[in-house]
Amino acid sequence: MGRTCASSMHSHPGRVAKKNDDAALADDARRLYVVSDGVGSCRDASLASRIAVETSSQALLSTPSPDIRKTLAWAAREANRRIQEAGRSTNPPQVLAATLTLLLIRDEDFHVLHVGDTRAYLLREGRLLLVTRDHSVAFDQYWKGAITIDDVRSHPNQNVLTRTLGTAEYLVPDFTDGPVRDRDRFLLCSDGVTKELDQERIATILAQESSPAGACRRFIDEANAAGGRDNVTAVVADVVG
């Protein structure tokens, strides 16, 4: 028997951007949660993120393989292909790109697929765990021990991504799997959250707010109050039984 989840999703353009290039999905029936951020340098960034979310989630429905990683990889590569097709179809043609962070909870385990710098976190028993690894030049410096995780927020290369959907013919996503427990709380978010809020603040919001909706609203409000330099999207999903 599968786990039961309760979630909420909120998205806001922020205080600086004129449009919102983020896209997200929260589907408790399927226990499927997705966040994508269209790379801002491309003209139709919102199209790229929308394709990423819609294609990856729909692809999971059409490939009910028992090999979850294989199914997730196929879904991401299908999204990659369709983003590339969309870019070639614009006038003039352009390179479209987007990040993708996808959480699927099945039976007693969680499965995360990740490309780019949108993130997945897990709050468990008061401890915040970063589930994903940003595909960026700045995060590589953190991974090597040269800077702290909060230094990534102000690093001059924080926006230089090393892997996205749409920019390579063959996509190699990251995967993370693990067991779920009652009262686990997951956060998927765009970098509009992580640019403005440090790890301690993210953990505090997740721990203090009793509902996913309340947590999502706090992330939007506090990220905007801290500057709102980018689009802000948060999906919070609770494992409730």
Residue pairs with C-beta under 8 A, 6 or more apart in sequence:
1 107
2 31
2 105
2 106
2 107
3 31
3 105
3 107
3 108
3 180
3 239
3 241
4 28
4 239
4 240
4 241
5 28
5 31
5 105
5 237
5 238
5 239
5 240
6 28
6 212
6 237
6 238
6 240
7 26
7 28
7 33
7 212
7 235
7 236
7 237
7 238
8 26
8 211
8 212
8 213
8 215
8 216
8 235
8 236
9 24
9 25
9 26
9 33
9 216
9 233
9 234
9 235
9 236
10 213
10 216
10 217
10 219
10 220
10 233
10 234
11 20
11 22
11 23
11 24
11 220
11 231
11 232
11 233
11 234
12 20
12 220
12 224
12 228
12 231
12 232
12 233
13 19
13 20
13 231
13 232
14 20
14 192
14 223
14 224
14 228
14 229
14 230
14 231
14 232
15 224
15 227
15 228
15 229
16 227
16 228
16 229
16 230
17 230
17 231
19 46
20 46
20 231
21 37
21 38
21 40
21 45
21 46
21 48
21 49
21 231
22 35
22 36
22 37
22 38
22 49
22 190
22 192
22 231
22 232
22 233
23 34
23 35
23 36
23 38
23 46
23 49
23 50
23 52
23 53
23 54
23 233
24 34
24 35
24 36
24 53
24 188
24 233
24 235
25 32
25 33
25 34
25 53
25 57
25 235
26 33
26 235
26 237
27 33
27 57
28 237
30 60
30 104
31 104
31 105
31 106
31 237
32 57
32 60
32 102
32 103
32 104
32 105
33 102
33 103
33 104
33 186
33 188
33 235
33 237
34 52
34 53
34 56
34 57
34 100
34 101
34 102
34 103
34 188
34 235
35 53
35 99
35 100
35 101
35 118
35 188
35 189
35 190
35 233
35 235
36 48
36 49
36 50
36 52
36 53
36 98
36 99
36 100
36 101
36 118
36 165
37 49
37 98
37 99
37 116
37 117
37 118
37 190
37 191
37 192
37 231
37 233
38 44
38 45
38 46
38 47
38 48
38 49
38 50
38 96
38 97
38 98
39 45
39 48
39 96
39 97
39 98
39 99
39 161
39 164
39 166
40 159
40 230
41 97
42 48
42 87
42 94
42 95
42 96
42 97
43 90
43 94
44 86
44 87
44 90
44 94
44 96
45 96
45 97
45 98
47 86
47 96
48 83
48 86
48 87
48 96
48 97
48 98
48 165
48 166
49 98
49 99
51 79
51 82
51 83
51 86
51 96
51 98
52 79
52 83
52 98
52 99
52 100
52 165
53 100
55 75
55 78
55 79
55 82
55 83
56 75
56 76
56 78
56 79
56 100
56 102
56 113
57 75
57 102
59 74
59 75
59 78
59 79
60 71
60 72
60 75
60 104
63 71
63 74
63 75
64 71
65 71
68 104
68 106
68 111
68 177
69 111
69 175
69 177
72 102
72 104
72 111
72 113
72 173
72 175
73 113
73 173
73 175
75 102
75 113
76 100
76 102
76 113
76 115
76 165
76 171
76 173
77 170
77 171
79 100
79 165
80 165
80 166
80 168
80 171
83 96
83 97
83 98
83 165
83 166
84 96
84 166
84 169
86 96
87 93
87 94
87 95
87 96
87 166
90 96
95 166
95 167
96 166
97 161
97 164
97 165
97 166
97 167
98 116
98 164
98 165
98 166
99 115
99 116
99 117
99 118
99 161
99 164
99 165
99 190
100 113
100 114
100 115
100 116
100 118
100 165
100 173
101 112
101 113
101 114
101 115
101 116
101 118
101 119
101 120
101 132
101 188
102 112
102 113
102 114
103 110
103 111
103 112
103 120
103 186
103 188
103 237
104 110
104 111
104 112
104 113
105 111
105 180
105 237
105 239
108 179
108 180
109 177
109 178
109 179
109 180
110 122
110 177
110 178
110 179
110 180
110 184
110 186
111 175
111 176
111 177
112 120
112 131
112 132
112 175
112 176
112 177
113 173
113 174
113 175
114 120
114 131
114 132
114 133
114 173
114 174
114 175
114 176
115 135
115 163
115 164
115 165
115 171
115 173
115 174
116 134
116 135
116 161
116 163
116 164
116 165
117 134
117 135
117 136
117 139
117 161
117 191
117 194
118 132
118 188
118 189
118 190
118 191
119 130
119 131
119 132
119 134
119 187
119 188
119 189
119 191
119 194
120 130
120 131
120 132
120 176
120 186
120 187
120 188
121 128
121 129
121 130
121 131
121 186
121 187
121 188
121 189
121 202
121 206
122 128
122 129
122 131
122 184
122 185
122 186
122 187
123 129
123 184
123 185
123 186
123 187
123 203
123 206
123 207
124 181
124 183
124 184
124 185
125 183
126 207
127 203
128 199
128 202
128 203
128 206
130 149
130 199
131 176
131 186
132 174
132 176
133 139
133 143
133 174
134 152
135 161
135 162
135 163
135 164
135 174
136 152
136 157
136 158
136 159
136 160
136 161
136 162
137 155
137 157
137 160
137 162
138 147
138 151
138 152
138 155
138 156
138 157
138 158
138 160
139 152
140 162
141 147
141 151
141 152
141 155
141 157
142 148
142 149
142 151
142 152
147 155
149 199
150 198
150 199
152 158
152 194
153 194
153 195
153 196
153 198
158 191
158 195
163 172
165 171
180 239
181 239
182 239
182 240
182 241
183 238
183 239
183 240
184 238
184 239
185 206
185 212
185 215
185 236
185 237
185 238
185 239
186 235
186 236
186 237
186 238
186 239
187 202
187 206
187 215
187 219
187 234
187 235
187 236
188 234
188 235
188 237
189 219
189 233
189 234
189 235
190 230
190 231
190 232
190 233
190 234
191 230
192 223
192 228
192 229
192 230
192 231
192 232
192 233
193 202
193 219
193 223
193 232
193 233
193 234
194 202
195 223
195 227
195 229
195 230
196 222
196 223
196 224
196 226
196 227
196 228
196 229
196 232
197 205
197 219
197 222
197 223
197 226
201 222
202 219
205 215
205 218
205 219
205 222
206 215
206 236
208 218
209 215
209 218
212 236
212 237
212 238
213 236
215 234
215 236
216 234
216 235
216 236
219 232
219 234
219 236
220 232
220 234
223 232
224 232
